[in-house]
Amino acid sequence: MAFSSATMGLARIAALTLVASTLGLPPPAHAQAPPRNPALYQATAIVTGTDMRQRPLGFGLCLTEVLVKLSGRPQLRDNPAVAALASHADALVETFAYVDPRAALLHHDDQGTYDRSYELTVHFDPAKADAALATLGVAPWTGPRPVLTPVILVRNRDPDPFLLSAETPRGAEMRAALVRVASEYGVGVHFPTEAELAAGGVDVIGYPAPLDPPGPGQMRIRGTLSFSLKAMGWVGTWRARRDGTEHEWRISGVGYDAAFADLVRGGVELAAGTGNP
């Protein structure tokens, strides 16, 4: 009888987590590590309805995000072995819940004719998720996770560019998008205040300007985000220094949320030592 790679992977996960308790042996090495942040084992996906039609899809999307967060390897999103595990993600689920983000809004006349979209939040069993990562031959990201500190000059369709500071009202939606994307990779974000930018000699006219080294636990990513009719979208150019080496990468012709995802992916790869953007 033939077994798929996904089925064999799940069998190995079961063996890793159950043999120890059955024989009275210590748990696998990955389970002996200090407790990790529970948020790393949780993810949220947008699905249609609350029945089984899209629940497996939502489970799979959430497991993929969790494996990326646990490993610091954005490349796993395109790994066929991860897709195979995601197709059986229900075996790793500990709890899940639906939230209707528009529950407080008045219903339109046609609501009830179409399924509403829901936020499906899934928490995976930590031991099983760790074991799933082990079946991929990928080590977990156990080191300290930096807080990303973006220093970004934004040039949109308005005539006046602006710095994406913590206070500027013009950047409210962009800040929210960047925080959301960073959470999908298991890292936090610190937006510099106007005072911090001024103290570092950063302003719109003189950008970029030299800055003092980032604070402990921070990874500063500098760049520009410009809207381009020629590119049919936003163009992001990012720079970060890691271990004395300057890295630069860019993305073009996308929405600003996708541009920020590119920024975060690059920062995570550098911080975790899992690649170069």
C-alpha positions as CSV (number, residue, x, y, z in Angstrom):
1,M,0.0,0.0,0.0
2,A,1.5,3.4,-1.0
3,F,1.5,6.4,1.3
4,S,1.8,10.0,0.3
5,S,4.8,12.1,1.6
6,A,2.3,14.1,3.6
7,T,0.9,11.0,5.3
8,M,4.4,9.8,6.0
9,G,5.3,13.2,7.4
10,L,2.3,13.1,9.7
11,A,3.1,9.6,10.8
12,R,6.6,10.8,11.8
13,I,5.1,13.7,13.7
14,A,2.9,11.3,15.6
15,A,5.9,9.0,16.4
16,L,8.0,11.9,17.6
17,T,5.4,13.1,20.0
18,L,3.9,9.8,21.2
19,V,6.8,7.4,21.5
20,A,8.3,9.3,24.5
21,S,5.1,9.2,26.5
22,T,4.4,5.6,25.6
23,L,7.9,4.3,26.6
24,G,8.5,6.8,29.4
25,L,11.4,8.4,27.6
26,P,12.4,12.0,27.5
27,P,10.6,14.0,24.7
28,P,12.5,14.8,21.5
29,A,15.3,17.4,21.6
30,H,13.2,20.1,20.0
31,A,10.6,19.7,22.8
32,Q,13.1,20.2,25.5
33,A,13.8,23.8,24.5
34,P,12.4,26.6,26.7
35,P,8.8,27.5,26.1
36,R,8.3,29.6,23.1
37,N,6.0,32.5,22.5
38,P,2.5,31.1,22.0
39,A,1.8,33.7,19.3
40,L,4.3,31.8,17.1
41,Y,1.9,28.9,16.9
42,Q,-1.1,30.9,16.0
43,A,-2.2,32.5,12.7
44,T,-5.3,34.0,11.1
45,A,-6.7,33.5,7.6
46,I,-9.7,35.0,5.8
47,V,-12.2,32.4,4.7
48,T,-15.7,32.3,3.4
49,G,-18.3,30.9,5.7
50,T,-17.8,28.9,8.8
51,D,-18.4,25.4,7.4
52,M,-16.0,22.8,6.0
53,R,-15.9,24.2,2.5
54,Q,-13.0,26.5,3.2
55,R,-11.9,25.4,6.7
56,P,-9.2,23.0,5.4
57,L,-7.9,25.8,3.2
58,G,-7.8,28.2,6.2
59,F,-6.0,25.5,8.3
60,G,-3.4,25.1,5.6
61,L,-2.7,28.8,5.2
62,C,-2.4,29.2,8.9
63,L,0.0,26.2,9.2
64,T,2.2,27.6,6.5
65,E,2.4,30.9,8.3
66,V,3.3,29.2,11.6
67,L,6.1,27.1,10.0
68,V,7.5,30.3,8.5
69,K,7.3,32.1,11.8
70,L,8.9,29.2,13.7
71,S,11.8,28.9,11.3
72,G,12.4,32.4,10.1
73,R,12.4,31.0,6.6
74,P,10.1,32.9,4.3
75,Q,11.1,30.5,1.5
76,L,9.0,27.8,3.1
77,R,5.9,29.4,1.6
78,D,6.9,28.0,-1.8
79,N,8.1,24.6,-0.5
80,P,6.1,21.6,-1.9
81,A,6.8,19.7,1.3
82,V,5.1,22.5,3.3
83,A,2.1,22.4,0.9
84,A,1.9,18.6,1.5
85,L,1.8,19.2,5.3
86,A,-0.7,22.0,4.9
87,S,-3.1,19.7,3.1
88,H,-3.4,17.7,6.4
89,A,-3.1,20.7,8.8
90,D,-6.2,19.6,10.7
91,A,-4.1,16.9,12.4
92,L,-2.0,19.6,14.1
93,V,-4.8,21.9,15.2
94,E,-5.3,22.5,18.9
95,T,-8.1,25.1,18.8
96,F,-9.7,27.4,16.2
97,A,-12.3,30.1,16.2
98,Y,-14.2,32.3,13.8
99,V,-14.7,36.1,14.1
100,D,-17.0,38.1,11.8
101,P,-15.1,41.4,11.4
102,R,-18.3,43.1,10.2
103,A,-20.6,41.7,12.9
104,A,-21.4,45.2,14.2
105,L,-22.3,46.6,10.8
106,L,-25.9,46.8,9.6
107,H,-26.7,44.0,7.1
108,H,-27.3,44.9,3.5
109,D,-30.4,43.6,1.7
110,D,-28.5,40.9,-0.1
111,Q,-26.7,39.5,2.9
112,G,-27.8,36.0,3.6
113,T,-27.7,35.3,-0.2
114,Y,-23.9,35.2,-0.1
115,D,-21.5,33.8,2.5
116,R,-19.8,36.3,4.6
117,S,-16.0,36.4,5.0
118,Y,-14.7,35.5,8.4
119,E,-11.3,35.6,10.2
120,L,-10.4,32.1,11.1
121,T,-7.8,32.0,13.9
122,V,-6.0,28.7,14.4
123,H,-3.7,27.7,17.3
124,F,-1.6,24.6,16.6
125,D,-0.3,22.1,19.1
126,P,3.3,23.3,19.8
127,A,4.8,19.8,20.0
128,K,3.1,18.8,16.7
129,A,4.1,22.0,14.9
130,D,7.7,21.7,16.1
131,A,7.7,18.1,14.9
132,A,6.3,19.1,11.5
133,L,9.1,21.6,11.2
134,A,11.6,18.8,12.1
135,T,10.2,16.6,9.2
136,L,11.3,19.3,6.8
137,G,14.8,19.2,8.1
138,V,14.6,22.8,9.1
139,A,15.9,24.1,12.4
140,P,13.7,26.5,14.4
141,W,14.7,30.1,14.9
142,T,15.6,30.0,18.6
143,G,17.7,33.2,18.8
144,P,16.4,36.6,19.9
145,R,14.0,38.2,17.4
146,P,14.7,41.8,16.5
147,V,12.2,44.6,16.5
148,L,12.2,46.0,12.9
149,T,12.7,49.8,12.9
150,P,11.7,51.2,9.5
151,V,13.0,54.6,8.4
152,I,11.0,55.2,5.3
153,L,10.5,58.2,3.0
154,V,7.1,57.9,1.3
155,R,6.5,59.6,-2.1
156,N,2.9,59.1,-3.1
157,R,0.7,60.9,-5.6
158,D,0.6,64.0,-3.4
159,P,3.2,66.6,-4.2
160,D,4.8,66.5,-0.7
161,P,6.7,63.3,0.5
162,F,6.6,62.4,4.2
163,L,8.5,60.2,6.6
164,L,6.6,57.2,8.0
165,S,6.9,58.3,11.6
166,A,4.9,57.0,14.5
167,E,2.7,60.1,14.6
168,T,2.0,61.2,11.0
169,P,-1.7,60.9,10.2
170,R,-0.8,60.4,6.5
171,G,0.9,57.1,7.4
172,A,-1.8,55.5,9.6
173,E,-3.0,52.9,7.1
174,M,0.6,52.1,6.1
175,R,1.7,51.6,9.7
176,A,-1.2,49.2,10.2
177,A,-0.3,47.2,7.1
178,L,3.3,46.9,8.1
179,V,2.5,45.8,11.7
180,R,0.1,43.2,10.3
181,V,2.7,41.8,7.8
182,A,5.4,41.7,10.5
183,S,3.1,39.7,12.8
184,E,2.8,37.1,10.1
185,Y,6.6,36.6,10.4
186,G,6.7,36.7,14.2
187,V,8.5,40.0,14.6
188,G,7.5,43.4,16.0
189,V,7.8,46.9,14.6
190,H,8.9,50.2,16.2
191,F,8.1,53.3,14.2
192,P,10.5,56.1,15.0
193,T,8.8,59.2,16.5
194,E,9.3,62.6,15.0
195,A,11.6,63.4,17.8
196,E,13.8,60.3,17.2
197,L,14.0,61.1,13.5
198,A,15.0,64.7,14.2
199,A,17.6,63.6,16.7
200,G,19.1,61.3,14.1
201,G,19.2,64.1,11.6
202,V,16.6,62.6,9.3
203,D,14.2,64.9,7.4
204,V,12.5,64.9,4.1
205,I,14.9,67.3,2.5
206,G,18.1,65.6,3.6
207,Y,17.0,62.0,3.4
208,P,18.9,59.8,3.7
209,A,21.0,61.0,6.5
210,P,23.5,59.3,8.8
211,L,22.0,57.7,11.9
212,D,23.4,56.4,15.1
213,P,23.5,52.6,15.4
214,P,20.1,51.1,16.2
215,G,19.3,50.3,19.8
216,P,19.7,46.8,21.3
217,G,17.4,44.3,19.8
218,Q,16.5,46.5,16.9
219,M,17.1,46.0,13.1
220,R,16.9,49.3,11.2
221,I,15.6,49.1,7.6
222,R,15.9,52.3,5.6
223,G,14.3,52.9,2.3
224,T,12.0,54.8,0.1
225,L,8.4,53.8,-1.0
226,S,7.3,55.6,-4.1
227,F,4.2,55.4,-6.2
228,S,5.0,55.1,-9.9
229,L,2.6,55.3,-12.8
230,K,5.3,53.7,-15.0
231,A,5.6,50.7,-12.6
232,M,1.8,50.6,-12.2
233,G,2.2,50.5,-8.4
234,W,4.5,51.2,-5.6
235,V,8.3,50.8,-5.8
236,G,10.1,49.9,-2.6
237,T,13.9,50.1,-2.1
238,W,15.3,48.8,1.2
239,R,18.7,48.8,2.9
240,A,19.8,47.1,6.1
241,R,23.1,46.4,7.7
242,R,23.8,43.0,9.3
243,D,27.1,41.8,10.7
244,G,28.9,44.7,9.1
245,T,27.6,44.0,5.6
246,E,25.1,46.4,3.8
247,H,22.3,44.7,2.0
248,E,19.9,46.3,-0.5
249,W,16.8,44.9,-2.2
250,R,13.8,46.3,-4.0
251,I,10.3,45.5,-5.3
252,S,8.3,47.2,-8.0
253,G,4.7,47.4,-9.3
254,V,2.9,46.2,-6.2
255,G,0.5,47.5,-3.6
256,Y,2.2,49.0,-0.5
257,D,1.2,46.0,1.6
258,A,3.1,43.7,-0.7
259,A,6.0,46.2,-0.6
260,F,6.0,46.0,3.1
261,A,5.9,42.2,3.0
262,D,9.0,42.4,0.9
263,L,10.7,44.6,3.5
264,V,9.8,42.3,6.3
265,R,10.8,39.1,4.5
266,G,14.2,40.6,3.8
267,G,14.7,41.7,7.4
268,V,13.6,38.3,8.8
269,E,16.1,36.4,6.5
270,L,18.9,38.6,7.6
271,A,18.0,38.5,11.3
272,A,17.5,34.7,11.3
273,G,20.5,34.0,9.0
274,T,18.3,32.1,6.6
275,G,19.1,33.9,3.4
276,N,19.8,37.2,1.7
277,P,17.0,39.3,0.3
